[in-house]
Amino acid sequence: MAVASTSLACPQYSGLRRSCCPKLDTCSLSISTTQSFFQNVHSHLRLSSSPHKACRAVVTMAGSGKFFVGGNWKCSGTKESISKLVTDLNSAKLESDVDVVVAPPFIYIDQVKNSLTDRIEISAQNCWIGKGGAFTGEISGEQLKDIGCKWVILGHSERRHIIGEDDEFIGKKAAYALGQGLGVIACIGELLQEREEGKTFDVCFKQLKAFAESVPSWDNVVIAYEPVWAIGTGKVATPQQAQEVHLAVRDWLSKNVSAEVASKTRVIYGGSVNGSNCADLATQEDIDGFLVGGASLKGPEFATIVNSVTSKKVAA
Ligand code: PEP
């Protein structure tokens, strides 16, 4: 039986300029705790025994969740350009074992919902913290459900650092959205300066903690690790840089939530992912998919990114 290789014991975290491990939860795990975590993780792996995959096996996936690719269209597009993008997406051939989601601007959600194939689900890019009412300019979770959204992106770095949303506010939004039956794409990630100061884990864990303190359950949460320095800059994290944070996120979940949540929760990477770099990133065992900005505005390229799930597979 093919099994994902794992190398947790005490990762070097080489790209993060952290010279020693003691502050990191991961490294304070005893070997036996670590082993039992991975035994648990392995027990959830999707392997070649799956009846749906006659001759292929997923061998590089530490988590047990399905590959997930989201397209964040941000504040881009017109009725015309979105119509073309939808046409391209409708005709794209997408691997079946991937959850695919796109997040149009609010005002185009209805247009997209009415023209996009059901194969692709729709996300909003934000929502109000609670029930709708006298909150000018806001959109509530109830309204997103009403219009056919399945997901909402929360905690995106552009909302944290440009609009000024803080951890607590974002956590409350996540809890309310989940309560309305929306899935949450929960974004975390460090600024360049924070990475250079060796604070990557501190920042990501603090952001994770705020989600953990608010959400009633992780069942409908996908975590998007998006280093801010990589978003929209063309400077993608290396597969190793992304993998080491994803692994640390999974360890944090194991230690602070549960081993089951650590295994089941998808941890996707975002930040300058494109059709050329997605395959290498996807080979990393703790990368369960992508959140894609710029490259999601090109249908064929987005399809290539969705289909990078094949990098996780080998012939059995
Ligand atoms: C994003 O906005 O979530 C994102 C990852 O953007 P880009 O792919 O353009 O870096």
Residues whose N, C-alpha, C, O or C-beta is under 5 A from the ligand:
A	BS01	PEP	N72 A230 I231 G232 T233 G270 G271 S272 V273 L291 V292 G293 G294 A295
